[in-house]
């Protein structure tokens, strides 16, 4: 039997060790595109499904892994890890701007509006009829971490509705409203004036605030995001600024235990 052959056994061990080392050094293609700051992991999955990504000239399947030395191209253009430091931006999005990087399909997209000279993408979304704070970055890793930091990722909004707010409305909004086959988490809701309230969410359900109000027979007339985690809205509409080192340090502290898996839709 070959199992009694010392040379065969040694060669088998070497092959197994080599396979294990290759597995450790390999990275899924969607994760790679996210880590180099090309796009988020979810956007990478879309590019792969659209056959716009190649590895060494071959269109990969979902979940394909790459190793050092592989040539990665998107739409025929080679991509690689940038050497420059990542960019982190706070932007006061106007009504009518869409939080997408697909500049070919959506003419009123956030990327063309800002016209930043390097590739960036939004962290989460803020729907077209809404305005206010949204963060953008070239760092795909921090996107995944923030969108998973559910316990620490507070988002504060000011909302105007079409009729006077009463105590029953405030109570139901605070305690949870059934939408999208679930019940929203309890949250802080405070009345500002006759038709306006503020709400702080830690969820990211699609069009969450609008759906909650609609369920209670209210219509949102104006929705503005005024804070994300530790970042306040302190800009005129349509303007942007870089995050400070102190702001970034605090964000990293808040998301320190977060997974890198991207799951939330994050679009109230």
C-alpha positions in Angstrom: 0.0 0.0 0.0 1.2 3.5 -0.8 0.3 4.6 2.7 3.3 2.7 3.8 5.5 4.6 1.4 7.2 7.5 3.4 7.8 9.5 0.2 4.0 9.3 -0.7 3.0 10.3 2.8 5.4 13.3 2.9 4.3 14.5 -0.6 0.6 14.2 0.5 1.3 16.3 3.6 3.1 18.9 1.5 0.2 19.1 -0.9 -2.3 19.4 1.9 -0.3 22.2 3.6 0.0 24.0 0.3 -3.8 23.8 -0.2 -4.4 25.2 3.3 -2.0 28.1 2.7 -3.6 28.9 -0.6 -7.0 28.9 1.1 -5.8 31.3 3.7 -4.3 33.7 1.2 -7.3 33.7 -1.1 -10.1 36.2 -1.0 -13.6 36.2 -2.4 -13.9 38.6 -5.4 -16.7 40.7 -3.9 -14.8 41.1 -0.6 -11.7 42.1 -2.6 -13.5 44.8 -4.6 -14.9 46.1 -1.3 -11.6 46.2 0.6 -9.8 48.0 -2.2 -12.5 50.7 -2.1 -13.9 50.0 -5.6 -17.5 49.6 -4.3 -19.4 48.0 -1.5 -19.7 44.2 -1.3 -23.4 44.3 -2.4 -22.5 46.4 -5.4 -19.7 44.0 -6.3 -22.2 41.1 -6.3 -24.3 43.1 -8.8 -21.3 43.7 -11.0 -20.5 40.0 -10.9 -24.1 39.0 -11.8 -24.0 41.4 -14.7 -20.8 39.7 -16.0 -18.9 43.0 -15.8 -16.0 41.5 -13.7 -13.2 39.3 -15.0 -10.4 37.4 -13.3 -7.5 36.7 -15.6 -9.8 37.3 -18.5 -12.5 34.9 -17.3 -16.0 35.9 -16.0 -16.2 34.5 -12.5 -19.1 32.8 -10.7 -20.5 34.3 -7.5 -18.2 33.4 -4.6 -15.1 32.9 -6.7 -11.8 33.5 -4.8 -8.7 35.2 -6.0 -5.1 35.0 -5.0 -2.1 37.3 -5.3 -1.1 37.9 -8.9 -4.6 37.5 -10.4 -5.6 40.3 -12.8 -9.0 41.8 -11.9 -10.9 43.9 -14.3 -14.3 45.7 -14.1 -15.8 46.8 -17.5 -12.5 45.9 -19.1 -10.4 48.2 -16.8 -7.9 46.8 -14.4 -8.5 47.5 -10.7 -6.1 47.2 -7.8 -5.7 48.4 -4.2 -5.0 52.2 -4.1 -2.0 53.5 -2.2 -3.6 56.8 -1.2 -5.5 57.1 2.1 -9.3 56.5 2.1 -11.7 59.4 1.8 -14.5 60.1 4.3 -17.1 62.7 3.4 -20.3 64.2 5.1 -22.8 65.5 2.6 -26.1 67.4 2.9 -28.1 65.7 0.2 -30.8 67.8 -1.5 -34.3 66.4 -2.3 -34.3 64.8 -5.8 -30.7 63.4 -5.7 -30.5 59.5 -5.8 -28.0 57.7 -3.6 -26.6 55.4 -6.3 -23.2 55.0 -8.0 -24.9 53.9 -11.3 -24.3 57.1 -13.2 -25.3 55.5 -16.5 -28.9 54.8 -15.4 -29.7 57.6 -13.0 -28.9 61.1 -14.2 -29.6 62.7 -10.8 -27.1 60.5 -9.0 -25.1 61.5 -5.9 -21.8 60.9 -7.6 -22.3 63.3 -10.5 -23.8 65.9 -8.1 -20.7 65.9 -5.8 -18.2 65.5 -8.6 -15.5 64.3 -6.3 -12.3 63.6 -8.4 -11.8 60.1 -7.0 -14.1 57.1 -6.7 -16.4 57.2 -3.7 -19.7 55.6 -2.8 -22.5 56.3 -0.2 -22.7 54.5 3.2 -26.3 53.4 3.1 -29.0 55.4 1.4 -31.4 58.3 1.8 -34.4 58.1 -0.5 -34.9 60.6 -3.4 -37.7 62.7 -1.7 -35.6 63.0 1.5 -32.8 65.4 2.4 -30.0 65.6 4.9 -26.9 63.9 6.1 -25.3 61.0 4.2 -21.7 59.8 4.5 -19.6 58.8 1.5 -16.2 57.1 1.4 -13.7 55.1 -0.7 -13.3 52.6 2.1 -15.4 49.6 1.4 -14.5 48.0 4.7 -16.0 50.8 6.9 -19.2 50.7 4.8 -19.8 47.1 5.8 -18.9 47.7 9.5 -21.2 50.8 9.9 -24.2 49.1 8.2 -23.8 46.1 10.6 -23.3 48.2 13.8 -27.0 48.1 14.6 -26.7 48.9 18.3 -24.5 51.9 17.9 -25.5 53.2 14.5 -28.1 55.8 15.5 -29.7 57.9 12.7 -31.7 61.0 13.8 -34.4 62.5 11.6 -36.7 65.5 11.7 -40.1 64.8 10.0 -43.0 66.9 9.0 -46.4 65.2 8.5 -49.7 66.3 6.9 -51.8 66.7 10.0 -51.4 67.5 13.7 -49.5 65.0 15.8 -51.3 63.5 18.8 -50.1 61.4 21.8 -51.5 58.1 20.3 -49.3 58.6 17.2 -46.2 59.3 19.3 -46.9 56.3 21.5 -47.3 53.9 18.6 -44.3 55.2 16.7 -42.2 54.7 19.9 -43.4 51.2 20.6 -43.2 49.7 17.1 -45.3 49.7 14.0 -46.0 46.6 11.8 -44.4 47.1 8.4 -42.7 44.8 5.9 -43.7 41.6 7.7 -42.1 42.7 11.0 -42.6 45.2 13.8 -40.2 48.1 14.0 -37.9 48.3 17.1 -38.8 50.6 19.9 -37.3 54.0 19.3 -37.1 57.6 20.7 -39.8 59.9 19.2 -40.3 63.5 20.4 -42.7 66.1 19.2 -41.1 69.3 17.9 -44.3 71.3 17.1 -47.8 70.8 15.8 -46.9 68.8 12.7 -43.2 67.9 13.3 -41.4 65.3 15.3 -37.9 63.9 15.7 -37.1 60.2 15.6 -33.9 58.2 16.3 -33.6 54.8 14.6 -31.1 52.0 14.9 -32.8 50.0 12.2 -32.5 50.4 8.4 -35.7 49.1 7.0 -36.6 50.3 3.5 -38.4 53.7 3.7 -39.0 52.9 7.3 -40.3 56.3 8.6 -42.6 56.8 5.6 -44.1 53.4 6.0 -44.5 53.8 9.8 -46.4 57.1 9.2 -48.5 55.7 6.4 -49.6 52.8 8.6 -50.9 55.3 11.2 -52.7 57.3 8.4 -50.1 60.1 8.3 -48.2 61.3 5.2 -44.7 62.5 5.4 -44.3 66.0 3.7 -40.6 66.5 4.6 -38.0 64.2 6.0 -34.5 65.4 6.9 -31.7 63.3 8.4 -29.8 65.4 10.9 -27.3 63.0 12.5 -25.6 59.7 11.8 -23.9 58.2 14.9 -21.6 61.0 16.1 -21.8 63.0 12.9 -24.2 66.0 13.0 -25.7 67.8 10.0 -23.8 71.1 10.0 -23.7 71.9 6.3 -25.9 73.9 3.9 -27.9 71.9 1.5 -25.8 70.5 -1.4 -22.5 71.0 0.4 -20.0 68.5 1.7 -17.0 68.3 4.0 -14.3 65.8 5.1 -14.8 64.0 8.4 -12.3 65.1 11.0 -9.8 62.7 12.6 -11.7 62.9 15.9 -15.0 62.0 14.2 -13.3 59.0 12.5 -11.7 57.8 15.7 -15.1 57.9 17.4 -16.8 56.0 14.5 -14.1 53.3 14.7 -14.6 53.0 18.4 -18.4 52.6 18.0 -18.0 49.9 15.3 -15.1 48.1 16.8 -17.0 44.9 17.4 -19.0 45.0 14.2 -19.0 42.3 11.6 -18.0 43.1 8.0 -21.1 41.5 6.5 -23.3 44.0 4.6 -27.0 43.3 5.2 -29.1 46.4 5.9 -31.0 48.3 3.2 -30.7 51.4 5.3 -33.2 53.5 3.4 -35.9 55.2 5.6 
